[in-house]
């Protein structure tokens, strides 16, 4: 038995029974929607850091502020993690590996970078990194789910 | 039961211990984390001196108290998995307004901005996912046996 995706028509009495066919269609997609959403959250940052010079920006900015040596190498590591992590999550390929890489990255972002701005997202606080990290941890637990390349291939981490 | 029962071969079989015992709870944890985030938003809007964080012209008509009440109650319901679908529907509507009203910064396209600018869209899509799924296996909805 894997994560909770089976549309359990009949297990649950509905207040509006007419909606049952709609739920049977939509419910199995919900886990995949969250997985793809998390991937899409990283895709623009990954493309920016990999191809549009964003890695030089974080090397001079946040990574230096973290006190790392060899910031250029770290900036490429961040760019690769975000780009490939995003692609893996969107496709559901090597899902647990991709999600875990992003958890490590988000741990540093949350507690190393965003923490000093407070909690709320509007003054760029750490709730953004924290919620994304927790959701990626949940994806590490659940894996790719029914609509993933992992499942199609039949192997997963 | 169905195709959720498939057995997957593992690349690293010795890693299975790290998630086998929590695998079933993955979706419930997502609901819990998201609900807690909404709840804290609501608390911050109602009980702290920063009630209008993230506001834009499209949500101003709801007032900070209205938005705070929606997020506090909706977040609590999501955490419990009680009335999951109605709560998600209202939260999705609210964060749709937050997403639409987010002002683009500079000349860069909205979609190419960073995670902070996509965060309202992320919360909107999360709400849509809980609207699609309902409470799921570990929720009060399931315990009660009836849901919307």
Interface residues (C-beta under 8 A of the other chain):
Chain A: X1 X2 X3 X4 X5 X6 X11 X12 X13 X14 X15 X16 X19 X23 X26 X27 X29 X30 X31 X33 X34 X37 X38 X40 X41 X42 X44 X45 X47 X48 X94 X96 X119 X120 X121 X122 X123 X124 X127 X128 X129 X131 X132 X134 X135 X137 X138 X139 X140 X141 X142 X143 X146 X150 X151 X154 X155 X156 X157
Chain B: X1 X2 X3 X4 X5 X6 X8 X9 X10 X11 X12 X15 X19 X22 X23 X24 X25 X26 X27 X28 X29 X30 X33 X34 X37 X40 X41 X44 X50 X53 X54 X111 X112 X113 X114 X115 X116 X118 X119 X122 X125 X126 X128 X129 X130 X132 X133 X134 X136 X137 X138 X141 X142 X145 X146 X147 X148
